[in-house]
Amino acid sequence: MSIEGVKMQKSQGVQSYLLIAVIVIIVGMLSWFAVSYNALVAKEEQVKTAWSQVESNLQRKVDLLPNLVKTVKRYAAHEKDVFESIAALRSDALKALQESRGEADAKQIKALEETEHKLNASLVKLFAVAENYPQLRASEQFMQLQSQIEGAENRINITRMQFNDAVGEFNRYMRTIPANIVASVAGFQRKAYFQAKPEAHKELKLEI
């Protein structure tokens, strides 16, 4: 074989190795992107699932309010200001829940936080009113509603913490390499936490 033939053979061999190397790099990058993308999707779904649990328990609490007000009205019909306040805040809560269905952004979560805080304050006033009516306090329906609302509130606190944990996991993963690059390319955004006001972290006391 001539020298030129040897050189040509070597050149073809180098080109083949370079082509294989390029293919390996491309396949590796695609695999790297797919793994990070799928992990982001999975963590985002965990956030959505956790938020749906928060919504479900908030909805349950809000749905109990009409019966609670109706029960108290039988004994304290003149407490119109408290009833009207709860009715208005319940309407606000339903609207905020409707707007946050599926996945809420920071603005929607903040609106829901503020409405829930005000609603809790009105509930405390309503139960304070009940202190003046022994027959109301002894009513089986009233005690059941009180227990159900307290149960809903406890579940809200638990699911809210689970939601924040899921958000924290997603946001932390988004900051890691290569997930941050994939997130930027694929359009993933950081998630907002459910951060109640400091006083709202106190347990909602409804005992009378």
C-alpha positions in Angstrom: 0.0 0.0 0.0 1.3 3.4 -0.9 2.0 6.2 1.6 -0.9 8.2 0.4 -3.2 5.2 0.9 -2.0 4.8 4.5 -2.5 8.4 5.2 -6.0 8.3 3.7 -6.8 5.2 5.8 -5.6 6.9 9.0 -7.6 10.0 8.1 -10.8 8.0 7.6 -10.1 6.2 10.9 -9.8 9.5 12.8 -13.0 10.8 11.2 -14.8 7.7 12.2 -13.6 8.1 15.8 -14.6 11.7 15.8 -18.1 10.8 14.4 -18.5 8.2 17.1 -17.4 10.6 19.8 -19.9 13.3 18.6 -22.7 10.7 18.5 -21.9 9.6 22.1 -21.8 13.2 23.3 -25.1 14.0 21.6 -26.8 10.9 23.0 -25.3 11.7 26.5 -26.6 15.2 26.4 -30.1 14.1 25.3 -30.1 11.5 28.1 -28.9 14.1 30.6 -31.7 16.5 29.4 -34.4 13.8 29.5 -33.5 12.6 33.0 -33.4 16.2 34.4 -36.6 17.1 32.6 -38.5 14.1 33.8 -37.3 14.7 37.4 -38.6 18.3 37.2 -42.0 17.1 35.8 -42.3 14.5 38.6 -41.5 17.1 41.3 -43.8 19.6 39.8 -46.6 17.0 39.8 -45.9 16.5 43.5 -46.4 20.2 44.1 -49.7 20.1 42.3 -50.9 17.1 44.2 -50.0 18.7 47.5 -51.7 21.9 46.5 -54.9 20.0 45.6 -54.9 18.5 49.1 -54.7 22.1 50.6 -57.5 23.2 48.4 -59.7 20.2 49.3 -59.4 20.8 53.0 -60.0 24.5 52.6 -63.0 23.8 50.6 -64.3 21.4 53.3 -63.9 24.1 55.9 -65.7 26.7 53.8 -68.5 24.3 53.0 -69.2 23.8 56.7 -69.8 27.6 57.4 -73.4 27.9 56.1 -74.6 25.2 58.4 -72.6 26.7 61.3 -74.1 30.2 60.8 -77.6 28.7 60.4 -77.2 26.9 63.7 -76.0 29.9 65.6 -78.8 32.1 64.1 -81.4 30.0 65.8 -80.1 31.2 69.1 -78.5 34.6 68.2 -80.4 36.0 65.2 -79.5 39.6 66.1 -75.7 39.0 65.6 -76.0 40.2 62.0 -72.6 41.8 61.7 -70.8 38.5 62.4 -73.0 36.5 60.1 -72.5 39.0 57.2 -68.8 39.1 57.8 -68.5 35.3 57.5 -70.8 35.3 54.4 -68.7 37.9 52.7 -65.4 36.2 53.6 -66.7 32.8 52.6 -67.6 34.3 49.1 -64.0 35.6 48.9 -62.6 32.3 49.9 -64.6 30.5 47.3 -63.4 32.9 44.6 -59.8 32.5 45.7 -60.1 28.8 45.6 -61.7 28.9 42.2 -58.8 31.0 40.8 -56.2 28.8 42.4 -57.5 25.5 41.0 -54.8 23.0 40.0 -51.8 25.2 40.7 -51.6 28.6 42.3 -49.2 31.4 41.6 -47.8 33.7 44.3 -50.5 36.3 43.9 -53.3 33.7 44.2 -51.8 32.0 47.2 -51.3 35.4 49.0 -55.0 36.3 48.4 -56.1 32.9 49.8 -53.8 33.3 52.8 -55.3 36.7 53.6 -58.9 35.6 53.1 -58.4 32.5 55.3 -56.8 34.7 58.1 -59.7 37.1 58.1 -62.2 34.2 58.0 -60.5 32.6 61.0 -60.8 35.9 62.9 -64.5 36.0 62.1 -64.9 32.4 63.2 -63.3 33.2 66.6 -65.9 36.0 67.0 -68.7 33.7 66.1 -67.7 31.2 68.7 -67.3 34.0 71.2 -70.9 34.9 70.6 -71.9 31.3 71.3 -70.4 31.6 74.8 -73.5 33.7 75.7 -75.9 30.9 74.8 -75.7 27.8 76.9 -78.4 26.0 74.9 -76.4 26.6 71.7 -73.2 25.3 73.2 -75.0 22.2 74.3 -76.6 21.7 70.8 -75.4 18.4 69.3 -75.3 19.9 65.8 -73.2 22.9 67.0 -70.7 20.6 68.7 -70.5 18.4 65.6 -69.8 21.4 63.4 -67.3 22.7 65.8 -65.5 19.4 65.8 -65.6 19.2 62.0 -64.2 22.7 61.5 -61.4 22.0 64.0 -60.6 18.8 62.1 -60.6 20.6 58.8 -58.3 23.3 60.2 -55.9 20.6 61.5 -55.8 19.0 58.1 -55.2 22.3 56.4 -52.2 22.9 58.6 -50.8 19.5 57.8 -51.4 19.7 54.0 -50.0 23.2 54.0 -46.8 21.9 55.5 -46.7 19.1 53.0 -47.3 21.5 50.1 -44.4 23.7 51.3 -42.1 20.7 51.6 -43.0 19.7 48.0 -42.4 23.3 46.8 -39.0 23.4 48.7 -38.0 20.1 47.1 -38.9 21.4 43.6 -37.2 24.8 44.1 -34.0 23.2 45.5 -33.8 20.8 42.6 -34.2 23.6 40.1 -31.1 25.3 41.5 -28.9 22.2 40.9 -26.8 21.5 37.9 -27.9 20.4 35.3 -31.5 20.9 36.4 -31.2 24.7 36.3 -30.2 24.6 32.7 -33.0 22.3 31.7 -35.5 24.3 33.7 -34.4 27.5 31.9 -34.7 25.9 28.5 -38.0 24.1 29.2 -39.6 27.1 30.9 -40.0 25.8 34.5 -40.6 28.5 37.1 -39.9 28.5 40.9 -43.0 27.8 43.0 -44.5 30.0 45.6 -44.8 28.9 49.3 -48.0 29.1 51.3 -46.7 31.5 54.0 -49.4 32.6 56.4 -49.0 35.6 58.6 -47.1 35.0 61.9 -50.2 35.2 64.0 -52.0 32.7 61.7 -49.5 30.0 62.7 -51.2 29.9 66.1 -53.7 27.1 66.5 -57.3 28.2 65.7 -59.0 28.0 69.1 -62.7 27.3 68.8 -63.3 25.7 72.2 -66.0 27.5 74.3 
